[in-house]
Amino acid sequence: MIYSLITGGTSGLGYELAKKLVKIGKNIIIMGRDEKKLNNSMKELKNISKDSKIKGFQIDISNLSEVDKFFLNLKEEDIQIEYLYNNAGKGYFGSVEKLTEGDINSVLNSNLIGLVNMTSRVITHMKELNQKCRIINILSTAALVGKKNETIYNAAKWGAKGFLESVRDEVSGGNIEIIIFYPGGMNTSFWNDIDSGYNFSTFMKAEDVAEEIIHTSLNENMVVSDIVINRRK
């Protein structure tokens, strides 16, 4: 059976992507580390659509052994991933001088290491499918322009961009396509524990960004590589 897979699918943009997919009848798998949030999100998604099959996995995607176990389970259950939405991420905003080891590890694990782990393993999985597959990556405009007080976040996103561009070259000509989205600021729970000083009234709605991402990522009549989604200022 064919599924779409969303990392960080229990809240924010990831959850909006999941909602859009089940509304059009796609089977989905959402991933998250918080069991309570995962269960609540799955319950809500199942209320939205009775036709889609919905699975949830509590997993730390920065742990490669957990990722390997997950893909082994997929094989055993004969589940095929057609679309992977690399969406999980975490921010840090503050002076570079105040970075702690915990800050660095947390941001790199969430935004970069997890994406590397999921992408590397899903490629092996997708190559076995006799159809076109897509890896859709939600990065940030922080992957394009460096900004003060976003040092480690910028580093993670720039690293992800470089990794994905290399992967795109490596899989070129095969059945896997790499799409990268660079959205600007969105008003989501991403900012709940961050003292950024930003004016959120100008930020985009996650549901609007999700609509654009789903429309583009599912359109098989065109090949898209990189899309920047900026908010109006």
C-alpha positions in Angstrom: 0.0 0.0 0.0 1.2 3.5 -0.9 1.6 6.3 1.7 2.9 9.8 2.0 5.2 10.4 5.0 5.5 13.6 6.9 8.2 14.3 9.5 7.2 16.7 12.2 3.6 16.0 11.2 2.0 16.6 14.6 1.8 20.4 14.6 2.4 23.5 12.6 3.0 23.2 8.9 3.5 19.5 9.1 0.1 19.0 10.5 -1.4 21.3 7.9 0.3 19.2 5.2 -1.2 16.1 6.7 -4.7 17.7 6.7 -4.5 18.7 3.1 -3.3 15.2 2.1 -6.1 13.3 3.9 -8.7 15.6 2.5 -7.8 14.5 -1.0 -7.7 10.8 0.0 -4.0 10.2 0.5 -2.8 7.6 3.0 -0.4 9.2 5.3 2.2 8.5 8.0 3.0 11.2 10.5 6.1 11.2 12.7 6.8 12.9 16.0 8.6 12.5 19.2 5.8 13.5 21.6 3.5 10.6 22.0 0.5 12.6 23.3 0.7 15.1 20.4 1.1 12.2 18.0 -2.0 10.5 19.3 -4.1 13.6 19.4 -3.1 14.6 15.8 -3.9 11.1 14.5 -7.3 11.2 16.2 -8.1 14.6 14.6 -6.9 13.5 11.2 -9.1 10.4 11.3 -12.1 12.6 12.0 -11.3 14.6 8.9 -11.3 11.6 6.5 -12.7 8.2 6.9 -11.2 7.1 3.6 -7.5 7.7 4.2 -5.4 5.3 6.2 -3.4 7.1 8.8 -0.5 5.8 10.8 1.7 7.5 13.4 5.2 6.7 14.6 6.9 8.1 17.7 10.5 8.3 16.6 13.7 10.4 17.0 14.7 10.8 13.3 18.2 12.0 14.4 18.8 8.5 15.7 19.8 6.4 12.6 19.1 3.1 14.3 15.5 4.2 14.9 15.2 5.3 11.3 16.6 2.0 10.0 14.1 0.1 12.3 11.3 2.2 10.9 12.1 1.4 7.3 12.5 -2.3 8.1 9.0 -2.2 9.6 7.6 -0.6 6.4 9.1 -3.4 4.3 7.6 -6.1 6.6 4.2 -4.5 6.3 4.5 -4.0 2.5 4.2 -0.2 2.9 5.6 2.0 0.1 6.5 5.6 0.4 5.6 7.7 -2.7 6.2 11.1 -1.1 8.4 12.0 1.8 7.9 15.5 3.3 11.0 16.4 5.2 9.4 19.0 7.5 10.7 18.5 11.0 12.7 21.4 12.5 13.5 23.5 15.5 14.8 27.0 15.9 17.3 28.9 17.9 17.4 32.7 18.1 20.0 34.5 20.2 23.6 35.7 20.3 26.2 33.4 18.9 28.2 34.0 22.1 25.4 32.4 24.2 25.2 29.1 22.2 25.3 26.0 24.4 26.2 22.5 23.4 22.6 21.6 24.0 21.4 24.3 21.7 23.8 23.3 18.9 22.9 19.6 19.1 19.2 20.2 19.3 19.0 22.4 16.3 21.4 20.4 14.1 19.7 17.1 15.0 16.2 18.4 14.2 17.0 20.4 11.1 19.9 18.6 9.5 20.8 15.2 10.9 17.2 13.9 10.9 16.7 15.1 7.3 20.0 13.4 6.3 18.9 10.1 8.0 15.4 10.1 6.5 16.5 11.0 3.0 19.4 8.5 2.8 17.1 5.7 3.8 14.0 6.6 1.8 16.1 6.7 -1.4 16.9 3.0 -1.0 13.2 2.4 -0.3 12.0 4.5 -3.3 14.4 3.0 -5.8 12.6 -0.3 -5.4 9.3 1.2 -6.6 8.3 1.1 -10.2 7.1 4.7 -10.3 8.1 8.3 -9.9 8.7 9.3 -6.3 9.4 12.7 -4.7 11.3 13.9 -1.7 9.8 17.3 -0.7 11.9 19.3 1.7 10.6 22.3 3.7 13.7 24.3 4.6 13.4 28.1 5.2 14.6 31.3 3.7 17.2 31.0 6.4 18.9 28.5 4.0 19.4 31.4 1.6 20.4 34.4 3.6 22.4 34.6 6.9 20.8 36.7 9.6 22.1 37.9 13.0 21.0 35.8 16.0 20.1 32.9 13.8 23.6 31.4 13.4 23.1 27.8 14.3 19.7 27.7 12.6 21.2 29.2 9.5 24.0 26.7 9.6 21.6 23.7 9.8 19.5 25.0 6.9 22.4 25.8 4.7 23.8 22.4 5.5 20.5 20.8 4.5 20.4 22.8 1.3 23.9 21.6 0.3 23.1 18.0 1.2 19.9 18.0 -0.9 21.5 19.6 -3.9 24.1 16.9 -3.8 21.5 14.2 -3.5 19.6 15.7 -6.4 22.7 15.3 -8.6 23.2 11.8 -7.3 19.7 10.5 -8.2 19.3 12.5 -11.4 17.9 10.4 -14.2 16.2 7.9 -11.9 12.7 7.7 -10.5 13.3 10.1 -7.6 12.8 13.9 -7.7 14.0 16.3 -5.1 11.9 19.5 -4.4 13.1 22.2 -2.0 10.7 24.8 -0.6 12.1 27.9 1.2 9.2 29.5 3.1 9.5 32.7 5.0 8.0 33.3 8.5 4.9 31.5 9.4 2.8 32.0 12.5 2.9 28.6 14.1 3.9 26.9 17.4 7.5 26.9 16.1 7.9 30.3 17.8 6.2 29.4 21.1 9.5 29.1 23.1 11.5 31.6 21.1 12.0 35.3 22.0 12.6 36.5 18.5 11.1 40.0 18.6 9.4 39.5 15.3 6.0 41.0 14.5 3.9 37.8 13.8 1.0 39.8 12.4 2.9 39.9 9.1 3.7 36.2 9.1 2.0 33.7 6.7 -0.6 31.2 7.8 0.6 27.6 7.8 -2.5 26.4 6.0 -1.8 28.8 3.1 1.8 27.6 2.8 0.7 24.0 3.0 -1.8 24.5 0.2 1.0 25.8 -2.1 3.3 23.0 -1.2 0.7 20.2 -1.7 -0.4 21.7 -5.0 3.1 21.8 -6.4 4.4 18.6 -4.9 1.6 16.5 -6.3 1.5 18.1 -9.8 3.1 15.4 -12.0 2.8 17.6 -15.2 5.8 19.7 -14.2 9.2 19.3 -12.6 10.0 21.8 -9.9 13.3 22.1 -8.1 13.3 25.1 -5.8 10.5 27.4 -4.7 10.8 30.4 -2.3 7.6 31.4 -0.5 7.8 34.9 0.9 5.3 36.7 3.0 4.1 40.2 2.1 5.7 42.8 4.3 
